[in-house]
Amino acid sequence: MTRTPTILATSGGFARDARDNLRPAGLAKLALRLTGADRPKLCFLPTASGDNVSYVQLTYAAFAGWSVDVSHLSLFPMPNVEDVRAHVLAQDVLWVGGGSVAGLLAMWRLHGLDDVMREAWEAGVVLAGVSAGSICWHAGGPTDSFGPRLRAVTDGLALLPYGNGVHYDSEEERRVVLHRMVADGVLPTSYATDDGAGLLYRGTELAAVHAERDGARGYVVDAVGGEAKESVLTAEPV
């Protein structure tokens, strides 16, 4: 692969249909388009949910009939593939599900996936995901990994040298905590997304904000004079 290193960090990607089945929404479709492949290979990583089997099954079912070759990488109780590195590097897109970002980071480091993810990113594999699968690529962000009261995770993979906030419009405390963390210097300049919005990075630079839902937006939060300053980033529809 020779593509520019690409990350799509989202608070969306999938939706429920009238029968409550999981279906790819605009941001997941965008992740596939970013690969440039006619039939992309997508690997789903459910680490943040403790490799929840139902989550894996729903994801396979979501792509039924699509021109996509879907696989998954589980780490509990042991990796489900013989060579984790080879499997990851053979993909066009990696989609990381939501859950505990702290647990995800611990498990990835235990299995050496932190280094593999950087290698995949540099090779042009599109890295994407939702919630924990958004925060993980950044320096860190507010998380409920430790309990209902949000705390900071500051040991993200830091492929992107920013903080990250997710579910910005649906969970009120997220905005408050991110502002405090940036103002206090716990997190660097940070980017955040409403539900249904995604941040597209080319290399380490933010290239665009995309939305699969009307009104969903992105934000950047900087520290100015010891206080947090938030600016709205207009989202392009997908």
C-alpha positions in Angstrom: 0.0 0.0 0.0 1.1 3.5 -0.7 -1.8 5.5 0.6 -1.3 8.4 3.0 -1.7 7.4 6.6 -5.4 7.8 7.3 -7.5 7.7 10.5 -11.3 8.1 10.7 -12.2 8.7 14.3 -15.9 8.7 15.0 -18.9 8.8 17.2 -20.9 6.8 14.7 -20.6 4.5 11.8 -23.5 2.1 12.3 -27.2 2.4 12.9 -30.2 0.2 13.7 -32.9 -0.5 11.1 -36.6 -0.9 11.7 -36.0 -4.5 12.8 -33.2 -3.4 15.2 -30.5 -5.0 13.0 -27.1 -3.3 12.8 -26.4 -1.6 9.5 -23.4 0.4 8.2 -24.2 4.1 8.2 -22.4 6.9 6.4 -19.2 6.9 8.3 -18.6 3.2 8.0 -19.3 3.5 4.3 -16.8 6.4 4.1 -14.1 4.2 5.8 -14.6 1.6 3.0 -14.4 4.3 0.3 -11.2 5.7 1.7 -9.5 2.3 1.0 -9.9 2.8 -2.8 -10.5 -1.0 -3.1 -13.2 -2.5 -5.2 -13.8 -5.2 -2.5 -12.1 -4.0 0.6 -10.9 -6.3 3.4 -12.3 -5.0 6.7 -11.3 -6.4 10.1 -13.5 -5.7 13.1 -11.7 -5.4 16.5 -14.1 -5.8 19.4 -11.4 -5.6 22.1 -13.0 -2.7 24.0 -16.2 -4.8 24.5 -14.2 -7.7 25.9 -14.5 -9.4 22.5 -18.3 -9.6 22.9 -19.5 -12.4 20.7 -22.9 -10.8 19.9 -21.1 -7.6 18.8 -19.0 -9.7 16.4 -22.0 -11.5 15.1 -24.0 -8.3 14.5 -21.0 -6.8 12.6 -20.8 -9.8 10.3 -24.5 -9.7 9.7 -24.4 -5.9 9.1 -22.2 -6.4 6.0 -24.2 -9.4 4.6 -24.5 -8.9 0.9 -21.9 -6.1 0.7 -18.9 -6.2 -1.5 -16.6 -6.5 1.6 -14.5 -9.3 3.0 -15.1 -9.1 6.7 -13.0 -10.7 9.4 -12.5 -10.1 13.1 -9.6 -10.1 15.5 -10.4 -11.2 19.1 -7.8 -11.5 21.8 -9.8 -13.3 24.5 -9.0 -16.0 25.6 -6.3 -16.0 23.0 -5.9 -14.5 19.5 -8.3 -16.1 17.0 -5.7 -15.9 14.2 -2.3 -17.5 14.1 -0.3 -14.4 13.2 -1.9 -11.2 14.5 0.5 -8.9 12.7 0.1 -10.5 9.4 -3.7 -10.5 9.7 -3.8 -6.8 10.6 -1.4 -5.7 7.8 -3.4 -7.7 5.2 -6.4 -5.5 5.8 -7.7 -2.4 3.9 -9.5 -1.0 6.9 -9.6 -1.8 10.6 -12.8 -0.9 12.4 -12.5 -0.7 16.2 -15.7 -1.0 18.3 -16.7 0.9 21.4 -16.4 0.0 25.0 -13.5 0.4 27.5 -10.6 2.3 25.9 -8.5 1.6 29.0 -9.1 -2.1 28.6 -8.4 -1.9 24.9 -5.1 -0.2 25.3 -4.0 -2.7 28.0 -4.8 -5.7 25.8 -3.3 -4.2 22.7 0.0 -3.5 24.5 0.0 -7.0 26.0 -0.2 -8.5 22.5 2.1 -6.0 20.9 -0.8 -4.5 18.8 0.3 -1.0 19.7 3.4 -1.4 17.5 1.4 -3.3 14.8 -1.2 -0.5 14.6 1.5 2.1 14.0 3.0 -0.1 11.3 -0.5 -0.6 9.7 -1.1 3.2 9.8 2.2 3.9 8.2 1.5 1.3 5.5 -1.8 2.9 4.5 -4.3 0.7 6.2 -7.3 2.9 7.1 -7.7 3.0 10.9 -11.2 3.7 12.0 -13.7 3.2 14.8 -16.3 4.5 17.2 -16.0 5.9 20.7 -13.2 3.8 22.3 -12.2 3.1 18.7 -11.8 6.9 18.2 -10.0 7.8 21.4 -7.4 5.1 21.1 -5.6 6.7 18.1 -5.2 10.0 20.1 -3.1 10.9 23.1 -6.2 10.3 25.3 -9.6 11.6 26.3 -12.4 11.4 28.8 -13.6 7.9 29.4 -16.0 5.9 31.5 -13.7 2.9 31.5 -13.2 3.3 35.2 -16.8 4.0 36.2 -19.8 6.3 35.6 -17.8 9.4 36.5 -15.5 10.3 33.6 -11.8 10.2 34.1 -8.9 10.9 31.8 -7.0 8.2 29.8 -3.7 9.7 28.8 -1.9 6.7 27.4 -3.5 6.4 24.0 -1.5 5.2 21.0 -0.8 8.9 20.2 -0.6 8.3 16.5 -2.5 11.6 16.6 -0.9 14.1 19.0 -4.3 15.5 20.2 -6.9 14.7 22.8 -10.2 13.3 21.7 -13.8 13.7 22.9 -16.7 11.5 21.8 -20.5 11.5 22.2 -20.2 15.3 22.6 -23.9 16.2 22.2 -25.5 13.1 23.8 -23.6 12.9 27.1 -23.4 16.3 28.7 -20.5 15.6 31.0 -18.2 14.8 28.1 -17.9 18.5 27.0 -17.4 19.7 30.6 -14.7 17.1 31.4 -12.8 17.6 28.1 -12.7 21.4 28.6 -11.3 20.9 32.1 -8.7 18.5 31.0 -7.5 20.8 28.2 -7.5 23.9 30.4 -5.5 22.0 33.1 -3.0 20.7 30.6 -4.0 17.0 31.2 -4.7 16.8 27.5 -3.3 18.8 24.6 -5.4 20.5 22.0 -8.3 18.2 21.5 -10.9 17.3 18.8 -14.4 16.1 19.6 -17.4 14.7 17.7 -21.1 14.8 18.2 -22.9 11.5 17.7 -22.9 10.8 13.9 -19.8 12.8 13.2 -16.3 11.7 12.3 -12.8 13.2 12.2 -10.8 12.4 9.1 -7.0 12.7 9.5 -4.4 12.5 6.8 -1.1 11.9 8.5 -1.4 13.8 11.7 -3.4 16.7 10.3 -7.2 17.0 10.5 -8.3 17.0 6.8 -12.1 17.2 7.3 -15.1 16.6 9.5 -17.9 14.3 8.2 -21.4 13.7 9.4 -23.9 10.9 8.8 -26.6 12.8 10.7 -28.0 16.2 10.1 -26.6 18.7 12.7 -23.7 16.6 13.8 -20.6 18.6 14.2 -16.9 18.5 15.2 -15.1 20.7 17.6 -11.6 21.8 18.5 -10.7 22.7 22.1 -7.6 24.7 22.9 -6.1 26.1 26.1 -6.0 29.9 26.0 -4.8 31.8 29.1 -5.5 28.8 31.4 -9.1 28.4 30.1 -10.6 26.1 27.4 -11.7 27.7 24.2 -14.0 25.7 21.9 -14.5 26.3 18.2 -17.1 24.5 16.0 -15.9 22.7 13.0 -18.5 22.4 10.2 -19.1 18.9 9.0 -19.5 17.7 5.4 -22.3 15.2 4.8 -21.3 11.7 3.8 
